[in-house]
Amino acid sequence: MTPAARIQAAIEILDQITDGEPAEKALTTWARNARFAGSKDRAAIRDHVFDVLRQRSSCAAVGGDDSGRGLMIGLLTQAGVDLDSLFTGEGHAPLPMTEAEKGYGHAPEGADALDIPEWLFPLWQQSLGDDAAEVAAIQRHRAPVFLRVNLRTSDVEAAVATLAVDGIVAVPHPLSPTALEVTENARRIKQSPAYLTGQVELQDAASQALVDALPLPKQGKVLDYCAGGGGKTLAMAALTRATMFAHDANPQRMKDLPDRADRAEIAVRICRTTELRGQGPFDLVLCDAPCSGSGSWRRAPEGKWRLTQALLDDVTALQAQILRDAAPLVAAGGALAYATCSVLEVENHAQVEAFLAGHPGWTLETERLFTPLMGGDGFFVAVFRKP
């Protein structure tokens, strides 16, 4: 496919997304119907679509509307691309720009310029203070690719060397002793021996730093209460000899965890909700709670535009409930860790205050916010100690 044909494909996919289709579904459907497209074509089109989603409001302002065509015009204009060279109407290229289209757009202002939903902008500013604009600007661009070195089977130097055999260049990142930032050939990772043998796992550097901040016992029992795919389960298990348990309200989210654990040479016990009390109490319970995802909008930008006040209210209520449900599972003198991939105060410090108010005797040991200014995603962690 030509560069212009890729842009037209992105326009068509964006039209489906603006009509309500989830981005991943729209991309998958297009790929199934476009057997002629090679892997490089699909990757380039995906990049176009996600670049627009990260900058959707500014693209709409510059491009004149929020249609797929308007959004791509806005994206390319902001990137300084010569539109007339691509919008030619030849072959599978987009139709030429009309005189009207050339005059539609305007410079974005305020929340639009930072690509933060207008309704959320006051809370964003309140939560991040002087860093609000800079964090928003970072979220408009693609996130780095990070790996976690599995210390059960390797070390940083060996992992870097193994990756280099496949032309994958990775360098240590200061956020965590186990973190590597991939600077070249990131798309080769999942086919590399380092990944296939469990020497490294894909995991954001701030996510790794969050695990580093946990009071992991050398022995005993550790529960990942909201395990999801199990990334933090495996990261914790690589740093302790404690018995590791994983639970999720939706067990299907953990379906790949047993294979990932075997690959990493780590033992993890999968628990259903009805089994938790019988397996506990636990020396450490981690609640990596569902959240707005506002700290990781570089990776999942669609969530930025789908979030509403009602959804945010629902998720904060769920977070509080998760903490209440998990607290009885902690052993006396044990720790309860609460984490989100959010930078919003209502999901972070406000939840800490509410938990302490409702649980006399518990104390707060650690509270830390990681923002994208540190290089990784935005994450929050707080550690409570049970009396």
Helices and strands as residue ranges (DSSP letters): H 3-18, H 23-33, H 39-54, H 56-63, H 68-78, G 83-85, H 99-104, H 110-114, H 121-128, G 129-131, H 132-139, E 145-149, H 156-165, E 169-172, E 179-184, G 186-191, H 193-196, E 200-202, H 205-212, E 221-224, H 231-237, E 243-247, G 251-254, H 257-263, E 268-271, G 273-275, H 276-279, E 282-288, G 294-296, H 302-306, H 309-326, G 327-329, E 330-340, G 345-347, H 349-358, E 363-370, G 372-374, E 379-385
